[in-house]
Amino acid sequence: MSFLHNKNILLGVTGGIAAYKSVVLVRRLKELGANVQVVMTESAQEFITPLTFQAISGNPVHSSLLDVEAEAAMGHIELARWADAIIIAPATANSMARLANGEADDLLTTICLASNAPLAIAPSMNQAMWSNRATQENLQTLKSRDIEIYGPASGEQACGDVGEGRMLEPEDIVEKLEALFNHQLLSGVRVMVTAGPTQEAIDPVRYISNHSSGKMGYAIAQAALEAGASVSLISGPCALQANNRIQLTHVVSAEEMMTAVHADINDIDIFISVAAVADYRVKQVAEQKLKKHSDSITLELVKNPDILSSVAALDDKPFSVGFAAETEKLEEHARQKLVSKKLDMIVANRVDKSDSGFNSDYNSATVIWGDDSQRFEKSTKSRLASDLLQLIAKHYINNKR
Ligand SMILES: Cc1cc2nc3c(=O)[nH]c(=O)nc-3n(C[C@H](O)[C@H](O)[C@H](O)COP(=O)(O)O)c2cc1C
């Protein structure tokens, strides 16, 4: 499975002669399982029609910033949050200059300023435009802001000149984008992630559970894989598919999850507990389906094992990270958990908002460790997971020193 599978790629197309090649780029990204939204500048539409990109990407093309209808459908901030990565291909000399100046007078430049997703550009222009001091100075400015520069290649140009300035071939751009999601920070490190809800049986047909979809845990497992770790995922019941390079174990109840976690925990370097494990289970599970005889029934609940605490209490404990899903006093409750469970880090997120948290594709979070914390604003779970993994990796590596 490609590292681009399920990734949200925002492709910016600017007004260069190589714009036609970006159709092949979209096609290849789609073949690898990426979701692609195309944003075109006004000039780009003189070179190739939005209809072509719409047909190939399967999504409407975005081009206008000050358009009420477009803004209501998927506005610039939504597109900025949606993107796991932004690639501008081709990137004209003009677009490089505008990015370097921090301009925001069209949809594409505004999205670039509003997004915290990694930004890459594939410059494409005449060799004289490329070697011009103005372009080279803009290039240095963009590099200093950690913008990835893909190419350009050398060779014969559309205008007949020979030299540097050709856009990289779509295949080469795809390869670089894949590498962006495969940064190897945790190469050789063994990571275990728990995800999803647990189900606690009442009788053979009924259970107690919660609204966890598993999306955040699966995204964390994928991000750990992309960081080069070998990943095992212990998952409660959910309808998600994990990358086939992740070692997946399915469990149902909290007790089963506890057993699965401890079966392998001695081989684990980083344990990330994302699962929404039921705090209680039914004391006496009925052997047969309960019948509707009386107006009310009472279920006696007993406490489930605290899997995360049990891992963090091990003599040779792995670097332990918890998730705190809270509906109030987010930081206060999360900090208490960090201390009482003896964790290395805790990721606190609110689950009482319909547009983020449980079930949603979006989330925001505050990560807390020691006396410090870092806030991550709302983005896709995949993007957030990638940011969280980089922070976790940094602290894990520092801890080992
Ligand atoms: C036929 C033609 C081809 C062009 N090709 C390029 C090109 O490959 N690279 C480039 O930087 N500019 C090229 N330009 C100039 C850009 O289209 C122009 O700078 C435009 O303002 C770019 O707008 P944008 O960056 O907002 O898309 C070309 C112009 C014409 C008329």
The ligand as a Tripos MOL2 file, in Angstrom:
@<TRIPOS>MOLECULE
LIG
   31    33     1     0     0
SMALL
NO_CHARGES

@<TRIPOS>ATOM
      1 C1          2.4670   30.6760  -23.5560 C.3       1 LIG1
      2 C2          2.9330   31.0390  -22.1700 C.ar      1 LIG1
      3 C3          3.6650   30.1270  -21.4550 C.ar      1 LIG1
      4 C4          4.1270   30.4460  -20.1820 C.ar      1 LIG1
      5 N1          4.8310   29.5050  -19.4760 N.ar      1 LIG1
      6 C5          5.3360   29.8300  -18.2730 C.ar      1 LIG1
      7 C6          6.1050   28.8900  -17.5540 C.ar      1 LIG1
      8 O1          6.3240   27.7590  -17.9820 O.2       1 LIG1
      9 N2          6.5880   29.2560  -16.3410 N.ar      1 LIG1
     10 C7          6.3830   30.4830  -15.8130 C.ar      1 LIG1
     11 O2          6.8760   30.7670  -14.7170 O.2       1 LIG1
     12 N3          5.6190   31.3940  -16.4720 N.ar      1 LIG1
     13 C8          5.1030   31.1060  -17.6910 C.ar      1 LIG1
     14 N4          4.3370   32.0100  -18.3490 N.ar      1 LIG1
     15 C9          4.0260   33.2970  -17.7070 C.3       1 LIG1
     16 C10         2.8950   33.1390  -16.6910 C.3       1 LIG1
     17 O3          1.7590   32.5700  -17.3100 O.3       1 LIG1
     18 C11         2.5590   34.4740  -16.0280 C.3       1 LIG1
     19 O4          3.6610   34.9000  -15.2640 O.3       1 LIG1
     20 C12         1.3270   34.4110  -15.1760 C.3       1 LIG1
     21 O5          1.1130   35.6920  -14.6220 O.3       1 LIG1
     22 C13         1.4350   33.3860  -14.0610 C.3       1 LIG1
     23 O6          0.3300   33.4710  -13.2000 O.3       1 LIG1
     24 P1          0.1230   32.5140  -11.9610 P.3       1 LIG1
     25 O7          1.4540   32.3480  -11.3200 O.co2     1 LIG1
     26 O8         -0.8500   33.2440  -11.0770 O.co2     1 LIG1
     27 O9         -0.4780   31.2540  -12.4580 O.co2     1 LIG1
     28 C14         3.8560   31.7210  -19.6280 C.ar      1 LIG1
     29 C15         3.0990   32.6260  -20.3630 C.ar      1 LIG1
     30 C16         2.6590   32.3100  -21.6340 C.ar      1 LIG1
     31 C17         1.8560   33.3240  -22.3840 C.3       1 LIG1
@<TRIPOS>BOND
     1     1     2 1
     2     2     3 ar
     3     2    30 ar
     4     3     4 ar
     5     4     5 ar
     6     4    28 ar
     7     5     6 ar
     8     6     7 ar
     9     6    13 1
    10     7     8 2
    11     7     9 ar
    12     9    10 ar
    13    10    11 2
    14    10    12 ar
    15    12    13 ar
    16    13    14 ar
    17    14    15 1
    18    14    28 ar
    19    15    16 1
    20    16    17 1
    21    16    18 1
    22    18    19 1
    23    18    20 1
    24    20    21 1
    25    20    22 1
    26    22    23 1
    27    23    24 1
    28    24    25 2
    29    24    26 1
    30    24    27 1
    31    28    29 ar
    32    29    30 ar
    33    30    31 1
@<TRIPOS>SUBSTRUCTURE
     1 LIG1         1 GROUP 0 **** ****
